[in-house]
Amino acid sequence: MAERNMDMNKCPMPVQDPDVRNKNFDEVALGYTYDMAVNEARRCLNCKNKPCVSACPVQINIPAFIERVANEDIEGAFAILSESTSLPAVCGRVCPQENQCEGKCVRGIKGEPVGIGRLERFVADYHREHCTDAPVKPEPNGHKVAVIGAGPSGLTVAGDLAKLGYKVTIFEALHLAGGVLVYGIPEFRLPKAIVQKEIDNLKAIGVDVETNMVIGKVLTIDEIFEMGNEAIFVGSGAGLPRFMNIPGESLKGVYSANEFLTRINLMKAYRDGSKTPIQHAKKVAVVGGGNVAMDAARSAAEEYAGTTAVDSVTAEVDPELDESPAHYEVELQTAWGEFEYLVDAYTGKVLSGQKDLLAAVSASNETTKPSGQKPAPSGTVQDIGYAKAKSIALNHAGLSENQAYDMDIELDDEDGKLVYEIEFKSGGMEYSYEINAATGAILKHETELDD
């Protein structure tokens, strides 16, 4: 047994210098060296009750793999990891170990917990860089299973079933497998070459991956069963954003984190010459303070200057459409205090108040009208707003905002009644709606094939 390391603190993780990493998208954490990993592994007490294992969602035998590292048997450690996880290089980087295995580590009671995630990453990276043996294909059991979605859950299910001898086919809607691992988590936290290598390992043990397969469009569930699959796992993910339904969400330049990160990560919009456009700005605000918000803020900081993370912004909007010029009185409550603005109702121009990004983002959704829209008629005192009307139409059609295109919205006065006329297209169909501007009631809707 290796001699224990009773240091109260983790071995520090080598990282890029801040003045270097702020100019690139390369991975920030550089990973342990061999000696660092062995030294950190020797901090593990190999507890009898193993609380770290019970806190691991996939029940990895954590003390056992760490003991192998402590004894410098890295391939043995990888074999133990592989019994429970198909994505060790990914999980070692992005799993929230601080709330799971490391959160229960006994060493953390009077000091820092063992760097379990860092050791998992080291073992997976060492195996990838040094092992040249092809993975062993399990003996087939004669059964077929389909997996819809090549994100973390789909890949995990596919790997576990393949190890049991099932013939597994993954159907992925995007052109690359990986799900949120490729479109959501930035390169500087999870290099895409790492994700691809994990997927290649699954292919090597017999998993088939079919991309550009939108199930329900290209194939139906019934057709997948007819292909000989005895079961189907649906891991379609959480790829669509959830908006806060606040004024200003539909303004130009307001991105959901999903769209912004997809453009950056999957489509490489940060690269010179990228064919995927992204808006460049001198100042960016990020609403939120979690992992996704921090990923967006860091990505924006690489692209732009002056990025600010905003934990919450509350807006109150009072329309004054009868005055000249017609305007909105906007009051913002933010972490920095209260701000008041007057915003032109038809041009979106800030007439008075601090002219910063918060005014543009939090002003009423009526402040910037799509081209071709008519000014609100005089006398308007109640109006659900363009964003709410659009949301009503999309919800009725069963569509998300990013599924609709050629959106056109006009506010008309029909016999003294304000009506939103909305037209858009999606999936080869053309939709039209008339919505009461005061109540949000759908007065008329039609759907027809798009010529």
N, C-alpha and C positions, 0 to 999 in steps of 0.2 A: 504494500500500500504506500502511495506517495505521501510525503510529509505534508501536513496541513499548513496552509497559509492563513494566519489569524489576523491579517491586516483588516482593519475596520472598514476600509473604503475599497470600492471597485478599482480595478486597474483602469486608468483613463483611456477612453477611445480616441485614437488618432483621428484628426479631422483636418480638412483644408483650412488654411489661414483665411480669416474673414475677408481680408483685402484681396484674396485670390478668388474665393468662391462667389463673391458678389459680382464677378465678371463672367461666370460660366454656369452651365446647367449640369456639370458633372456631380457625381455623388459626393455629398459633404463628408459623411463618415467613411474613413478609409479602411476600417476593420483592424482586428488584432493581428499582430505578428504571431508566429508560432510560440515564442517564449512568453508573450503576454497572455495568450490563451491558456497555456499550461499553468502559468502562475495564478490566473484568475480561477481556473477550474479547481485548484487546490484550496480555494476558500470554502468550497462546498463541504458541509459536515456529514453528508450522506445520512440524513436524519432517518430514524426508524419509522416515523409516521408519514413522512414525505408529503407535507402540506402543499408543496409546489405542484405535485402531480394532480391532486384533487382540484387545483385551481386552473389547470390547463384544459381548455375545451376539448382537446383530442387525446388527453391523458397520456402524453409522452412520458416515458420513464426517465425523468429528468436527472435524478441522481446517478442512474446507471450510465447515461451517455456522458455526463460530466466526469464521472470516475474514469471512463476510458480516456478522455482528454487529459486528465491529470496524470494518467499512466502512459501518455504519449501514444495511445492507440487510436489515431484519428479515424481510420477506416472502420474500426469497431464501433466508434461513436456514431458514425454515419449509418451503420447497419441498424443500430438501436433506434435512431431517429426515423429511419425509413419504415420501421414497423408501424408507426403511428401517423406519419405525415408524408404527403407527396410533394410538399412545397417548403422544405426547410430553409432554403435561401431567401424565399419571400417572407416567411413568417419570422425569421430571425431579424428581418429589417423593419417590418411594419406592424407586427402584432403588438398590442398594448400590454407588454409584459408587466409594466409597472402596476397595472390593475389586476393582473392575473397571477401567473406563476411567481414573479418577483415580489408581488404584493403580499404573498404568503410566506416568503422565504424567512426562515428563522434568523439568519444572519442580519436581516433588516430590522430586528427588534432593537438592537443596540448599536447598529451601524448601517452600512449600505448593504442591500441584498446582493447575492451573487449575480453577476451579469449573464443571466441565462440566455437572453436573446442574443447577446453579443457572441456567446459561445456557440449557439445554434448556427448563427451566420458564419462563424469561422469554420465550423465543421463542414457545412455545405459548400463553402467557397474552396476549402482545401480539397475536398473530394472532386469538385468540378475541375480544378486546375491540375490535379495530380493523378487521378484515376483514369486509366485508358481502357478498362474492361467494359464491354457492352453490358447493359442491364439484362438480367435473366428474365426471359418471358415465362410467366406462370403457365402451368398446364391448363389448356382450355377445358371448361366444364360443359360446353355445348349450349350455353344460354346467351341470349343477346339482350342488351339494354341500351336505350337511347338517353342521352342527356341533352337538354335544351339549355344553352347558355354556357359559354366557356369562361365564366368569371371564377372567382375563388371557390364558390360552393360547387359549381359544375366540375371544375378540375379536380377538386378533392374527392367528390363522389366517383368520378371516372377512375381516378387512381386507386381508390379503395376497392372498387369492383373489379378492376383489371387484375389486381393482385390476387383476387379470389378466383380468377379464371374466366370471368365474364368477358364476352366480346362487346366492347363499348364504342359507340359512335357519338361524338359531340357535334351538335348543330349550333353554329354561332352566327348571329345576324350581321355582325361587323366583318370587315375584311381581315381582321387580326384577332386571334384568340387572346384571352386574358381578362376581358371585362374591365372592371374598375382598376385592375392592376396596370393596364396599358392606357386607358383614357382618363383616369382620375388621379392617380398618384404620380407626382412629378418625377422626372428623371433623377433629380438630385437626392430624392429619398429612396427610389427604387429603379435602378437602371433597367431598361426594357430588355437588354441582352440577358439579364438574369432571369426575367420572366420567360423569355423564349427558350432558354436552356431547360427550365423546369417543364415546359410544355413538350420540348423534344424528348425529355426523359419519359414522359407519359406515352408518347408515340412509340418509343423504343420498346415498351412492354405491351404494345398491341392496341393502344387507343387510337381510333380514327378521329380526325378533326375536320369537319366540313364548315368552311366559312361562307359568308354571303348567303346564309340560309335563314330567311325570315319565316319562322314557323307561323302558319296561318295564312301566309301568302305563297311561299314556294311549295311548302308541304303542309298538310294538315296532320293533326294528331292521329286520325284514323289511318292515313297513308303511312305514317311512321310505324304503326302497329302492323300494317299489312306487309311491311318490309321484313317482318320476322322478329321484331322486338317484343319481348314479353313484358317489359315495364318501361316507363318513361319518367325520368326525373326532370322537373321543370325548375330551372334556376335562372329565371329571366332577369334577375337583378333589380337594382333600384336606380336605373339610369336616367329617369326623368326627374327634373327638378320640382321642388315644391316651393311655390312663391308665397310671400307673406300677405298678398292682397292689400298692399298699401299704395297710395297715390305715387305715380312716377315710375312704376315698374316697367311700363311699356316705352319709356323714353329711349331715344337713340343713345347708345353708349352704355346702357345698363345690361349687364350680362348675368345670367345665372352662373354659379360656380361650375356647374356641369358643362355648360357650353364653353366657358372660358378655358377650363382645364383640358377639355377634349381638343380644342383648337391647339393648345400649347403642347399637350402630351402625345396624343394620338397622331395628329396631323403636322406636328413639328412647326407650328407657326412662328416659333422663336428663331428659326434658322433663316439666314439670308437667302432670298430666292424661293422661299416656301410659297406654294400655290394656294395655301389656305390663308385668307385675309384675317387680320385682327386689328382692332382699332388701337392706334398709338396715341397716348395722351401724356401730358407732363405731370398730371396729378390724378391719383386713383384712390378711391375709398372702398374698403371692403367691409361689408356689413356682416358681423358675426365674429366669433372668437374661438372656434373649435379647430380641429385638424384640417378640415376642408378650407376654412377661411385662411388659416396660416399657409396652406399650400398655394392658395390663390394669391395671397399677399406676397409671398416669396417669388412666385412666378412673375407677378406684376413688377416686383422690384427689379428683376432681371431685365424686363422689357422697358420699364418706365422709371421716372424719378418721382419722389414724393409720395410713396404709397402709405396710406394710413389705414389701420384696422379700426373699425367702429363697432363697438359691441351692440349698441342699439340706437336707433333714431326714431323718434315719434313725431308725426306731422299732423297739424290741424290746418285744414284748408277752408277758407270762407270765400265763396264766389261773390264778386261784385261786378256783375255783367252789365248792369244798367248805367254804370258810370263811364266817363270818358277819360282815358281809354278803359275799356273793359279789362278787369284784372282779377287776380286771386290774391287774397291776403294769406300768406303761408307763415305759420309759426312752428318752428322746430324745437323739440326738446332733445338735447344730446348730452353726451358725457361731459361736454365742455360748457354747458349752460344752455340758455334759450336764445334763439335767433329769430328775427322777424324779417319777412321779405314781401315786396309787392312784385308780382309776376304778371306780365302781359298775357291775357287769356288766349291770344291767337298766335303770338310769335314765340312765346316762351322766354322772352327777354326779361332779365331781372331789372325792374325799374328802380328799386331801392333796396338797401340791405347789403350784406356782405356777398360779393359775387364769387362764391367758391363752388366747388363741386356739390356740396351738400344741398345747395339751393336747387341745382339742376336735378339731382337724384330724388329729392324729397318733395319737390313741388308737385302740384296736382297733375294727374295724368292728362288733364285737358290742356296743359300748358304748351305742348308741342303737338300740333295736329298733323297727321299724315297728309301728303300733298293731295289737293283736290277736294279737301273737306271745306264745308261751309261754316262761317261763324255762327255761334249760337244766336237765335233770334232774341230781340230785346224782350225783357220781361221774364227771363228764365230765373226761377227761384229754387227749383229742385231738379237735380240731374244726377243719375247714377254714375256718369262718367264713361269715357271711351273704354278704359281698361275693364271696368265691370261689365259693360255691354259685350265686349269681346269675350270675356270669360264665360258669360251666360251662353253665348252661341257655341263656343267650343265645348263646354261641358255637355250641352244638349246633343252635340254631334258625336260625343264620346272621343274627342281628340285633345291632345296636349298642344300647347302653343307652337312647339317646334315641329309638329306634324303638319301644320297648315302653312300655306304659302299664297302669294298674290292676294294678301289681305287688303281689303278696301273698306273703310268705314266713313259714313257720312251722317251728319246730324241734320234732319230736315223737319220743317214745320208742316204737318199735314192737318189742315183744318183746325189750327190752333193747338195741336197736340204734337209735342216733340217726339220724334221717332228716330232711332238709330237704324240705318240701313247698312247691313254688313254682308259682304261677299268674300269668300275665300275658296281655295281648292285644296284637296288632299286625296292621295291614293286614286287618282283618276276620276274623282267626283268633284262636282261644283256645288257649293252650298250658298244659300242666301237666306238672310233673316231680317225681319223687322221687329225691333224691340222697343217697348215703351220706355222713353228716357227717364220718366219720373218713377215708375214702379219696377222696371226690369222684366215686365211680363212679355213673353214671346207672342207677338201679334200674328206673325206669319212666318213660315219657313218652307223652303223647297230644296230638294236634292236631285241633281240630274247628272248624267254622264258628262265629263269634261270633253268637249269636242277637240 
